[in-house]
Amino acid sequence: MRNVAVLDDNAYVDPQFNIADYSKMVLQMFDGNEEERTVTLVAENRYMLNIIDRFGEDIPTAIVDGKHFSAKVTVRPSSTFFSWVFQFCGGIRITEPTEIVSAYRSMLEQAMK
């Protein structure tokens, strides 16, 4: 960001704006041909805030072990979603459904070629 300045103008706050819904929409903005799917993510505990920031606080989560939790989230399983998962270098993994895991693996293999 450049040329940032504090203004005296009042900010408009849209009471209808939901940051969680907006974040999900941004994640799904590209590759819009995919249908929404519920996927299970297993993540290191340190990524809980990343999951909440992206999907909101109202998603089902469960403890996997002392270092990991699972979350069920609704996404469009696209390259945009896969890229979001990839940025955590294995700290967040897609574990279900198997066809989405396979699609992610295929994208990674294709990128390595």
Sequence and secondary structure as in RCSB ss.txt:
>XXXX:A:sequence
MRNVAVLDDNAYVDPQFNIADYSKMVLQMFDGNEEERTVTLVAENRYMLNIIDRFGEDIPTAIVDGKHFSAKVTV
RPSSTFFSWVFQFCGGIRITEPTEIVSAYRSMLEQAMK
>XXXX:A:secstr
  S    SS     TT  HHHHHHHHHTSSSTTS  EEEEEEEEGGGHHHHHHHH S S EEEEETTEEEEEEEE
  SHHHHHHHHTTTTSEEEEESHHHHHHHHHHHHHHH 
